[in-house]
Amino acid sequence: MDQTIAFLGAGSMAEAMIAGIVQSKKLSPHQIIVSNRSNHNRLQELKYTYGIRPVPRNNLDLNEVDTIILAMKPKDIERVMEELQQDLKDHHTLVSILAGIPTSVIEQYLPAGQPVVRVMPNTSSTLQASATAISSGTYTTTSHVESVRYLMDSIGATFLIPEEQMDIFTGIAGSGPAYLYHLMEHMELIGEEQGLDRETAREIGAQTMLGAARMVLESDVSPTQLRENVTSPNGTTAAGLDALYRHRGGEAMAEAARSAAKRSEQLRTKAIQQAVRV
């Protein structure tokens, strides 16, 4: 892939994406620039780990950059956009990973016609196993979207969705790994409680979840059918599922996704209101 990308922000999500992109070899580390405002130690850490090019914000030259990935904190969007305005060129594509910030808000700070693509990856990007949504902005063409998709494919599976569906995608996939980690924590704890070594219990729970996910992805059988296939009447699985139903385990997961989506919607509304006041 013949392009240079620049991350504006060097947090955990930026690092997860960098790790996946470097592993994929779609870009060489030299094609990846990472910049932040003041934490130069963090930039050096990323350089040492991944071989990328660290550049302090005040030394960043966007003339050599094709894709700018907005990976700073959402609260900094106005300040960063104001800094970028004078340096943007027609060839630049902006890719935002900022939760709750719609493309329309970003576009208000930019020259008319500047393409903006919104993406929502998750931290499984590190292992090239992210579920990543892609939504196009007002001025993006098919070429822009496909270029971004090619890059995002290097960190996992990509899904093109309308931007109005980004809130629920955030609730399911953006925040989803945390729900599953929470479940694995409980599997680990119950295993240890019943006499298993904690590390062994952790591996058992994680491998079980991985196997179930692969069955859904690779068997073309619905989760409902797979559940029914492993549930014998009056058996151990039926007893476990009965406990889940009684304690409303499925409803708890659905409510987690709804709550995260609602928070994403609230952040979006707030961002739009702030942009209108500017």
C-alpha positions as CSV (number, residue, x, y, z in Angstrom):
1,M,0.0,0.0,0.0
2,D,1.7,3.2,-1.2
3,Q,0.7,5.8,1.3
4,T,1.7,7.4,4.6
5,I,-0.6,7.6,7.6
6,A,-0.4,9.8,10.6
7,F,-2.1,9.1,14.0
8,L,-2.9,12.2,15.9
9,G,-3.0,10.7,19.3
10,A,-1.0,7.8,20.8
11,G,-3.4,6.2,23.3
12,S,-4.3,2.5,23.7
13,M,-6.7,2.4,20.6
14,A,-4.1,4.0,18.4
15,E,-1.5,1.5,19.6
16,A,-3.8,-1.5,19.0
17,M,-4.4,-0.3,15.4
18,I,-0.7,0.2,14.9
19,A,0.1,-3.3,16.2
20,G,-2.3,-4.9,13.8
21,I,-1.3,-2.8,10.8
22,V,2.4,-3.5,11.4
23,Q,1.7,-7.3,11.8
24,S,-0.3,-7.3,8.5
25,K,2.7,-5.8,6.6
26,K,0.3,-3.8,4.4
27,L,2.3,-0.8,5.5
28,S,5.9,-0.7,6.6
29,P,6.5,0.9,10.0
30,H,8.3,3.8,8.2
31,Q,4.9,4.6,6.6
32,I,3.3,5.1,10.0
33,I,3.7,8.4,11.8
34,V,2.5,8.9,15.4
35,S,2.1,12.3,16.9
36,N,0.9,13.8,20.1
37,R,1.2,17.1,21.8
38,S,3.5,16.7,24.8
39,N,4.1,13.0,25.9
40,H,7.3,12.4,24.0
41,N,8.2,9.4,26.1
42,R,5.1,7.7,24.8
43,L,6.1,8.4,21.2
44,Q,9.5,6.9,21.9
45,E,7.9,3.8,23.5
46,L,5.8,3.2,20.3
47,K,8.9,3.7,18.1
48,Y,10.9,1.2,20.2
49,T,8.0,-1.4,20.1
50,Y,6.8,-1.1,16.5
51,G,9.5,0.8,14.6
52,I,7.1,3.6,13.6
53,R,8.1,7.3,13.2
54,P,7.4,9.4,16.2
55,V,6.8,13.1,15.5
56,P,5.9,15.8,18.1
57,R,2.8,17.7,17.0
58,N,4.6,20.9,16.5
59,N,7.0,19.2,14.0
60,L,4.4,17.3,12.0
61,D,4.6,18.0,8.3
62,L,1.3,16.9,6.7
63,N,2.6,17.3,3.1
64,E,4.0,13.8,3.2
65,V,0.9,12.3,4.8
66,D,-2.1,10.8,2.8
67,T,-4.4,9.6,5.6
68,I,-4.8,11.4,8.9
69,I,-6.2,9.2,11.7
70,L,-7.9,11.3,14.5
71,A,-7.1,9.2,17.6
72,M,-7.0,11.9,20.3
73,K,-9.5,12.3,23.1
74,P,-12.9,13.4,21.8
75,K,-12.9,16.5,24.0
76,D,-9.9,17.8,22.0
77,I,-11.6,17.7,18.7
78,E,-12.2,21.5,18.4
79,R,-8.6,22.5,19.2
80,V,-7.1,19.8,16.9
81,M,-9.3,20.7,14.0
82,E,-8.5,24.4,14.3
83,E,-4.8,23.5,14.3
84,L,-5.2,21.3,11.2
85,Q,-7.3,23.6,9.0
86,Q,-4.4,25.5,7.5
87,D,-2.3,22.4,6.7
88,L,-5.0,20.3,5.0
89,K,-4.7,19.6,1.3
90,D,-7.1,18.1,-1.2
91,H,-5.3,14.7,-1.1
92,H,-5.8,14.2,2.6
93,T,-8.4,11.8,3.9
94,L,-9.4,12.2,7.6
95,V,-10.3,9.0,9.4
96,S,-11.9,9.5,12.8
97,I,-12.0,6.8,15.5
98,L,-13.6,9.2,18.0
99,A,-16.5,7.7,19.8
100,G,-19.7,9.8,19.6
101,I,-18.3,12.4,17.2
102,P,-20.2,12.3,13.8
103,T,-18.6,13.2,10.6
104,S,-20.9,16.2,10.2
105,V,-19.2,17.8,13.3
106,I,-15.7,17.2,12.0
107,E,-16.7,18.6,8.6
108,Q,-17.8,21.9,10.1
109,Y,-14.2,22.6,11.1
110,L,-12.7,21.7,7.6
111,P,-12.6,23.2,4.2
112,A,-15.6,22.4,2.1
113,G,-15.1,19.1,0.2
114,Q,-12.6,17.6,2.7
115,P,-13.3,13.8,2.9
116,V,-13.9,12.4,6.3
117,V,-14.5,8.7,7.1
118,R,-15.6,7.5,10.5
119,V,-14.4,4.1,11.8
120,M,-15.1,2.2,15.0
121,P,-12.5,-0.5,15.7
122,N,-11.9,-2.3,19.0
123,T,-8.8,-3.3,20.9
124,S,-8.7,-6.7,19.3
125,S,-7.0,-4.8,16.5
126,T,-3.8,-5.8,18.2
127,L,-4.3,-9.4,17.1
128,Q,-5.9,-8.4,13.7
129,A,-9.2,-9.6,15.1
130,S,-11.2,-6.3,15.4
131,A,-14.8,-5.9,14.3
132,T,-14.5,-2.5,12.7
133,A,-17.4,-0.3,11.3
134,I,-16.8,2.2,8.5
135,S,-19.2,5.0,7.7
136,S,-18.7,7.6,5.0
137,G,-19.0,11.4,5.4
138,T,-20.6,13.9,3.1
139,Y,-17.6,14.3,0.7
140,T,-16.2,10.8,0.6
141,T,-16.2,8.8,-2.6
142,T,-16.2,5.1,-3.2
143,S,-12.4,5.4,-3.7
144,H,-11.9,7.0,-0.3
145,V,-14.0,4.4,1.5
146,E,-12.3,1.5,-0.2
147,S,-8.9,2.9,0.6
148,V,-9.8,3.2,4.3
149,R,-11.4,-0.3,4.2
150,Y,-8.2,-1.8,2.8
151,L,-6.3,-0.3,5.7
152,M,-8.9,-1.4,8.3
153,D,-9.0,-4.9,6.8
154,S,-5.4,-5.2,8.2
155,I,-6.7,-5.2,11.8
156,G,-9.7,-7.5,11.4
157,A,-13.1,-7.8,9.8
158,T,-14.8,-4.6,8.4
159,F,-18.4,-3.7,8.1
160,L,-19.7,-0.8,6.0
161,I,-22.7,0.7,7.8
162,P,-24.7,4.0,7.6
163,E,-23.5,6.4,10.2
164,E,-26.8,6.5,12.0
165,Q,-26.1,2.8,13.0
166,M,-22.8,3.7,14.5
167,D,-24.2,4.1,18.0
168,I,-25.5,0.5,18.2
169,F,-22.3,-0.8,16.6
170,T,-20.4,0.9,19.3
171,G,-22.6,-0.7,21.9
172,I,-22.1,-4.2,20.5
173,A,-18.6,-4.2,19.0
174,G,-16.8,-1.1,20.2
175,S,-17.5,-1.8,23.8
176,G,-18.3,-5.5,23.4
177,P,-14.8,-6.9,24.3
178,A,-15.2,-5.5,27.8
179,Y,-18.5,-7.4,28.3
180,L,-16.8,-10.6,27.2
181,Y,-13.8,-10.0,29.4
182,H,-16.2,-9.5,32.3
183,L,-17.8,-12.9,31.6
184,M,-14.3,-14.5,31.4
185,E,-13.5,-12.9,34.8
186,H,-16.5,-14.8,36.3
187,M,-15.6,-18.0,34.6
188,E,-12.1,-17.7,36.0
189,L,-13.4,-17.0,39.5
190,I,-15.9,-19.9,39.5
191,G,-13.2,-22.2,38.2
192,E,-10.8,-21.2,41.0
193,E,-13.6,-21.4,43.6
194,Q,-14.2,-25.0,42.6
195,G,-10.5,-26.0,42.8
196,L,-9.0,-25.2,39.4
197,D,-5.7,-23.3,39.2
198,R,-6.6,-19.7,38.3
199,E,-4.4,-19.6,35.2
200,T,-5.9,-22.9,34.0
201,A,-9.4,-21.7,34.6
202,R,-8.6,-18.5,32.7
203,E,-7.4,-20.5,29.7
204,I,-10.4,-22.9,29.8
205,G,-12.8,-20.0,29.7
206,A,-11.0,-18.1,27.0
207,Q,-10.6,-21.2,24.8
208,T,-14.3,-22.0,25.3
209,M,-15.3,-18.6,24.2
210,L,-12.9,-18.6,21.2
211,G,-14.2,-22.0,20.1
212,A,-17.9,-20.9,20.3
213,A,-17.1,-17.7,18.3
214,R,-15.3,-19.8,15.6
215,M,-18.3,-22.1,15.4
216,V,-20.6,-19.2,14.6
217,L,-18.2,-17.7,12.1
218,E,-17.1,-20.9,10.3
219,S,-20.1,-23.2,10.4
220,D,-22.9,-21.1,8.8
221,V,-25.1,-22.2,11.6
222,S,-27.0,-19.7,13.7
223,P,-26.2,-19.2,17.4
224,T,-29.7,-20.4,18.2
225,Q,-29.2,-23.6,16.4
226,L,-25.8,-24.2,17.9
227,R,-27.2,-23.6,21.4
228,E,-29.9,-26.1,20.7
229,N,-27.5,-28.6,19.3
230,V,-25.5,-28.8,22.5
231,T,-28.5,-28.7,24.9
232,S,-29.8,-32.1,25.9
233,P,-33.1,-32.2,27.8
234,N,-32.4,-32.3,31.6
235,G,-28.7,-32.3,31.0
236,T,-25.9,-30.2,32.4
237,T,-26.1,-27.5,29.7
238,A,-29.9,-27.3,30.1
239,A,-29.3,-26.7,33.9
240,G,-26.7,-24.0,33.2
241,L,-29.0,-22.3,30.6
242,D,-31.9,-22.4,33.0
243,A,-29.8,-20.5,35.6
244,L,-28.9,-17.9,32.9
245,Y,-32.6,-17.5,32.1
246,R,-33.6,-17.2,35.7
247,H,-30.9,-14.6,36.4
248,R,-31.6,-12.8,33.1
249,G,-28.1,-13.2,31.7
250,G,-29.1,-12.6,28.1
251,E,-31.1,-9.5,29.0
252,A,-28.2,-8.2,31.0
253,M,-26.0,-8.4,27.9
254,A,-28.6,-6.8,25.7
255,E,-28.9,-4.0,28.2
256,A,-25.2,-3.5,28.3
257,A,-25.2,-2.9,24.5
258,R,-28.2,-0.6,24.8
259,S,-26.6,1.4,27.5
260,A,-23.3,1.8,25.6
261,A,-25.2,2.8,22.5
262,K,-27.2,5.3,24.4
263,R,-24.1,6.8,25.8
264,S,-22.6,7.1,22.3
265,E,-25.8,8.8,21.2
266,Q,-25.5,11.3,24.1
267,L,-21.9,12.0,23.2
268,R,-23.0,12.6,19.6
269,T,-25.8,15.0,20.6
270,K,-23.4,16.9,22.8
271,A,-20.8,17.2,20.1
272,I,-23.4,18.5,17.6
273,Q,-24.6,21.1,20.1
274,Q,-21.1,22.3,20.8
275,A,-20.3,22.5,17.1
276,V,-23.5,24.6,16.5
277,R,-22.4,27.1,19.2
278,V,-18.9,27.5,17.6
